[in-house]
Amino acid sequence: MNLKYKTIFFTVLAFFFLSSSKAQDLNSLMEEEAPVGKEFTAATFKGTRLINMHTIETQGKRVLEYRISHRFGDINSGGANAFGLDGGASIRMGLEYCFDGRLNIGLGRTNINKTVDGYAKYRLLRQTTGKQNPLSITLLAATYYITAKDPNQAINGYNRYSPTTNRMSYCFQAMFARKFGDKLSLQLAPTMVHFNLVERAIDKNDMFALAFVGRVKITKRMAFTAEYAYRLTTDYAAQKDAAGSALYYNPIAFGVDIETGGHVFQIHVANSQGMIESQFIPFTSTSLKDWGLRIGFNISRVFSL
């Protein structure tokens, strides 16, 4: 077992077997005290992210979350590549903190383009069990900064990341969600991704999409999840190679959430390699119909401070 897989293996083991005397159930860590006369709907989703996408959830007051996400290579790379397990993996690690049960901030890094990401998420409105608030609404603003060097600088004679602002992109979302009974939760999120530097001269700097998120509870501690983003900006959606085939596709993912006390373990398949909005929404390069899928997992640990 090489060093990369030893690191992955022992990281997962550490999350499963590390316990804390202060560990609490996820429900209690994500609850917010409701005003008199109102009762909030609890656990619309089990975490602040579903697979790749954010959910309307924020952590409870003074709760810290550490999250690691891992995505293997393409399943359709064949048996010689262990159906993607041998290479082409992407990984993201991040920390999230909530101040008051409503304002979440986060910081992470992914190995794709060595990108650092940061975000702020605010719970604007929370669904109640009565008729007062039929929806939960959360707002998101995120920024992404590429730290990798321009690999073509020597060939092209210039640095594409000069000025430094060319390294930056942004995402803005308004998330609307509703929990239907005890088992079904749905979310819709109009999304804008802005790039300071675009790939082609004809590309727009702003890309718009509609993101769909769903969760179906199977057992007390297990749920089926799915997410999909429909890209509305036609110049990105219509990009084709020299043979006339599409370059990029709408991202889609399916998964299973398994809750174990203070942990949530998520295993999934997705057609995107990237795990942040500036990567997977515009630049998913493999399609579901060609089995351009990747096996992956997310695991998170929460701490009450």
JOZI-V68022 format. One record per run of one state. SS is the DSSP state (helix for helix, strand for strand, loop for the rest). FROM is the first residue (numbers start at 1). TO is the last residue. Records with the same first field share a line. If there is no record, write none. Layout:
SS->FROM-TO ; FROM-TO
This chain:
loop->1-2 ; 18-25 ; 31-39 ; 41-48 ; 50-53 ; 55-62 ; 78-78 ; 85-89 ; 99-102 ; 111-111 ; 126-127 ; 129-135 ; 147-152 ; 157-163 ; 181-183 ; 196-205 ; 220-221 ; 232-233 ; 238-239 ; 241-245 ; 247-251 ; 261-262 ; 271-276 ; 281-293 ; 305-305
helix->3-17 ; 26-30 ; 75-77 ; 79-84 ; 112-114 ; 153-156 ; 164-167 ; 234-237 ; 277-280
strand->40-40 ; 49-49 ; 54-54 ; 63-74 ; 90-98 ; 103-110 ; 115-125 ; 128-128 ; 136-146 ; 168-180 ; 184-195 ; 206-219 ; 222-231 ; 240-240 ; 246-246 ; 252-260 ; 263-270 ; 294-304
